[in-house]
Amino acid sequence: MLTTLIYRSQLNSSCKSIQLSALVKKARHRNALLNITGILLFNGRDILQILEGAEENVVKLFHRIRDDKRHNDVVELMRDYGPRRRFDNVGMLLFDLRIESPSAVLESVLHYSKLESYLASDDRVFKFIQSFITRKKTSHSGAALTADKWTLTKEKTRFSESVGVPIANQFCQFALQPIVEPGEGKISSLEALIRSNDGGSPEHFFKALDQDKVYEVDLQTKAYAFALAEKIGIGGHKIAVNLLPMSLVNVPGAVEFLVDQIKLHGLQPEQVVIEVTENEMISGFNQFNSAIKQLRAEGIGLAIDDFGSGYAGLSLLTRFQPDKIKIDREIVSNIHLSGPKQAIVKSIVSCCTDMEISLVAEGIEKIEEWCWLESAGIRRFQGFLFARPQLNGVGDIHWPRIAC
């Protein structure tokens, strides 16, 4: 299968740009043997490279390129498939924007193209090339923080006394995971994650229920989460609980139940954030919207969880504006390596900034992910990198610190 792969990177400061010609000459011979064609553009700092060939060969070559220490911030921008090559079989061509003018480079690129000019003008690959040529510098949003300059230090929390101890006479348990602001060195809130009594996941818990009672049980479990918040003494911290959107529609008096349980356990409504996931299709939107208005009128916060993973993210934003949006872990995972993910997150950041909505990136497992997201303007994070969920308590938190 013919595969086209585009990546961008930055030449390492220890590597002289004059070495590029020799590198490309070697690459031309190597790529020809693999039947890979492509071009490399360089503007004095940034590199844009297009590779085309059999999928297995292109992917294997890209893995080698990504590990090459002569450049850094290697980000895959596009991987696509097509019926024919865009460039003549020359192995690799170098276009140096320090020597040739942008118009001359663009003309040369088109000269080597196998596509008709009217096709090239609307081709995604050529759009990437044109943007690179006409832009003075390629944007690297994650470059401000460098992962190898950071380390993690462990800190115990005051909520850790009862970690791992199940609470009797309940049909479920909760594990608490903090949402943190590393820049401030503080916990923003605690999320209560439902678990079955044998430690099973939320999916395991809900799958075992009578499906006619899922929404009723979903609502009732929140009383246990609020009781846990009271038990460990969350003080002025906020607690976030997940709720299926249709629980607010299908269970009569759902909002009144939540408010009563919040107050029963000594919490203020303003301390509670209801996280609704967009993974469930919402029917009866008028009833759902009415319930949301009731929640907000009581002072309860609202968040959209797993944003970008399901049915209704943008639709929900057009109908009401939550206090918080949590970007789904699938978008966050390896974002430092993915141009499409970076573009999506930059758009989300811009949108939420305009609407004054707080953002949380969830599922952070690598310091490189945190570095890129922090540099992109996100300040709140949740994930194994900082703290793992702990049964009925809050475990150790690992804070990023500049390495000595």
Residue pairs with C-beta under 8 A, 6 or more apart in sequence:
1 54
1 55
1 81
2 52
2 53
2 54
2 55
2 81
2 82
2 83
2 84
2 85
3 52
3 53
3 54
3 55
3 58
3 59
3 79
3 80
3 81
4 50
4 51
4 52
4 58
4 78
4 79
4 80
4 81
4 82
4 86
4 125
5 50
5 51
5 52
5 58
5 59
5 62
5 76
5 78
5 79
6 48
6 49
6 50
6 51
6 76
6 77
6 78
6 79
6 125
6 128
7 48
7 49
7 62
7 65
7 66
7 74
7 75
7 76
7 77
7 339
8 46
8 47
8 48
8 49
8 73
8 74
8 75
8 77
8 132
8 138
8 339
9 46
9 47
9 49
9 71
9 72
9 73
9 74
9 75
10 45
10 46
10 47
10 71
10 72
10 73
10 140
10 143
11 17
11 20
11 42
11 45
11 46
11 47
11 70
11 71
12 69
12 70
12 71
12 72
14 70
15 70
15 71
17 42
17 44
17 98
19 70
20 40
20 42
20 94
20 96
21 94
23 70
24 40
24 92
24 93
24 94
27 40
27 91
27 92
28 90
28 91
28 92
28 93
29 91
30 91
31 37
31 38
31 51
31 53
31 61
31 91
31 92
32 89
32 90
32 91
34 53
34 54
34 57
34 61
35 53
35 54
35 57
35 89
36 51
36 52
36 53
36 54
36 57
36 58
36 61
36 91
37 51
37 52
37 53
37 85
37 87
37 88
37 89
37 90
37 91
37 92
38 49
38 50
38 51
38 52
38 87
38 91
38 92
38 93
39 49
39 50
39 87
39 92
39 93
39 94
39 95
39 109
39 112
39 129
40 47
40 48
40 49
40 50
40 92
40 93
40 94
40 95
41 47
41 48
41 49
41 94
41 95
41 97
41 105
41 129
41 132
41 133
42 94
42 95
42 96
42 97
42 98
43 97
43 98
43 132
43 136
43 137
43 138
44 97
44 98
45 137
46 132
46 137
46 138
47 71
48 128
48 129
48 132
48 138
49 65
50 86
50 87
50 125
50 128
50 129
51 58
51 61
51 62
52 58
52 85
52 86
52 87
55 81
62 76
65 74
66 74
66 337
73 140
73 142
73 143
74 337
75 140
75 336
75 337
75 338
75 339
75 342
76 337
76 338
76 339
77 128
77 339
77 340
78 124
78 125
78 128
78 339
78 340
80 124
80 125
84 114
85 114
86 113
86 114
86 115
86 120
86 123
86 125
86 126
87 93
87 112
87 113
87 114
88 112
88 114
90 112
93 112
95 105
95 108
95 109
97 105
97 133
100 108
102 133
102 134
105 133
106 129
106 130
106 133
109 126
109 129
109 133
110 117
110 120
110 126
113 120
113 126
115 123
115 126
120 126
132 138
141 342
141 346
141 372
141 375
141 376
142 335
142 336
142 342
142 371
142 372
142 373
142 375
142 376
143 375
144 375
145 370
145 371
145 372
145 374
145 375
146 371
147 336
147 366
147 367
147 368
147 371
148 403
149 402
149 403
150 367
150 371
150 400
150 401
150 402
150 403
151 400
151 401
151 402
151 403
152 367
152 385
152 398
152 399
152 400
152 401
153 398
153 399
153 401
154 396
154 397
154 398
155 396
155 397
155 398
155 399
156 396
157 178
157 187
157 394
157 395
157 396
157 397
159 176
159 190
159 232
159 233
159 234
159 393
159 394
160 390
160 393
160 394
160 395
160 396
161 232
161 393
162 231
162 232
162 392
162 393
163 390
163 391
163 392
163 393
163 394
163 395
164 390
164 391
164 392
164 393
165 391
165 392
165 393
166 173
166 197
166 391
166 392
167 173
167 224
167 228
167 392
170 197
170 224
171 197
171 217
171 221
172 194
172 195
172 196
172 197
172 205
172 221
172 224
173 194
173 195
173 196
173 197
173 199
173 224
173 391
173 392
174 192
174 193
174 194
174 195
174 224
174 225
174 228
174 391
174 392
175 192
175 193
175 195
175 389
175 390
175 391
175 392
176 190
176 191
176 192
176 193
176 228
176 232
176 389
176 390
176 392
176 393
176 394
177 190
177 191
177 193
177 382
177 387
177 388
177 389
177 390
177 394
178 187
178 188
178 189
178 190
178 191
178 382
178 386
178 387
178 394
178 397
179 187
179 188
179 189
179 190
179 191
179 240
179 360
179 380
179 381
179 382
180 186
180 187
180 188
180 380
180 381
180 382
180 386
180 387
180 397
180 399
181 187
181 188
181 379
181 380
181 381
182 370
182 374
182 381
182 386
182 399
182 400
183 374
183 379
184 379
185 399
187 237
187 394
187 397
188 238
188 360
188 380
189 237
189 238
189 239
189 240
189 273
190 229
190 234
190 237
190 238
190 239
190 240
190 394
191 239
191 240
191 241
191 242
191 275
191 382
192 225
192 228
192 229
192 239
192 240
192 241
192 242
193 202
193 242
193 389
194 202
194 205
194 221
194 225
194 242
195 201
195 202
195 205
195 391
196 204
196 205
196 208
199 391
200 208
202 242
206 214
206 218
209 217
214 244
215 244
215 246
215 247
215 250
215 251
216 247
216 251
218 243
218 244
218 247
219 243
219 247
219 251
219 254
219 257
219 258
222 241
222 243
222 258
222 261
223 261
223 264
223 265
225 239
225 241
226 239
226 241
226 261
226 262
226 264
226 265
226 267
226 272
227 265
228 392
229 239
229 265
229 267
229 271
230 265
230 266
230 267
231 392
232 392
232 393
232 394
234 267
234 271
236 271
237 271
238 271
238 272
238 273
238 301
239 267
239 271
239 272
239 273
240 272
240 273
240 274
240 275
240 301
240 303
241 272
241 273
241 274
241 275
242 275
242 276
242 277
242 305
243 274
243 275
243 276
244 276
244 277
244 280
245 276
245 277
245 280
245 282
245 288
246 280
246 282
246 283
246 284
246 288
247 254
248 254
248 255
248 276
248 287
248 288
248 291
248 292
248 295
249 282
249 283
249 284
249 287
249 288
249 291
251 257
254 291
255 291
255 294
255 295
255 298
258 272
258 274
258 295
258 300
259 269
259 298
259 300
262 268
262 269
262 271
262 272
262 300
263 269
268 299
269 298
269 299
269 300
270 299
270 300
270 301
272 300
272 301
273 300
273 301
273 302
273 303
273 323
273 324
274 295
274 300
274 301
274 302
274 303
275 303
275 304
275 305
275 326
276 302
276 303
276 304
276 305
276 316
277 304
277 305
277 306
277 310
278 304
278 305
278 306
278 307
278 309
278 310
278 311
278 312
278 313
278 316
279 306
279 309
279 310
279 311
280 310
280 311
281 311
281 312
282 288
282 311
282 312
282 316
285 319
289 319
289 320
292 302
292 320
295 302
296 302
301 323
301 324
302 320
302 322
302 323
302 324
303 322
303 323
303 324
303 325
303 326
303 360
304 313
304 316
304 317
304 322
304 324
304 325
304 326
305 326
305 362
306 326
306 328
306 329
306 362
307 313
307 325
307 326
307 327
307 328
307 348
308 327
308 328
308 330
308 331
308 344
308 348
309 328
309 330
309 331
316 322
317 351
317 355
321 355
321 357
322 357
323 357
323 358
324 357
324 358
324 359
324 360
325 348
325 352
325 357
325 358
325 359
325 360
326 359
326 360
326 361
326 362
326 382
327 345
327 348
327 359
327 360
327 361
327 362
327 378
328 362
328 363
329 362
329 363
329 383
330 363
331 341
331 344
331 345
332 341
332 345
332 361
332 362
332 363
332 364
332 369
332 373
332 383
333 363
333 365
333 369
334 341
334 366
334 369
335 341
335 342
335 345
335 369
335 372
335 373
336 366
336 368
336 369
336 371
336 372
342 372
342 376
345 361
345 373
345 376
345 378
346 376
348 359
349 359
349 376
349 377
349 378
351 357
352 358
352 359
353 377
358 380
359 378
359 379
359 380
360 378
360 380
360 381
360 382
361 369
361 373
361 378
361 380
361 381
361 382
361 383
362 381
362 382
362 383
363 382
363 383
364 370
364 373
364 381
364 382
364 383
364 384
364 385
364 386
365 383
365 384
365 385
366 385
367 385
367 400
369 385
370 381
370 385
370 400
373 381
385 398
386 397
386 398
386 399
387 394
387 395
387 396
387 397
387 398
388 395
389 395
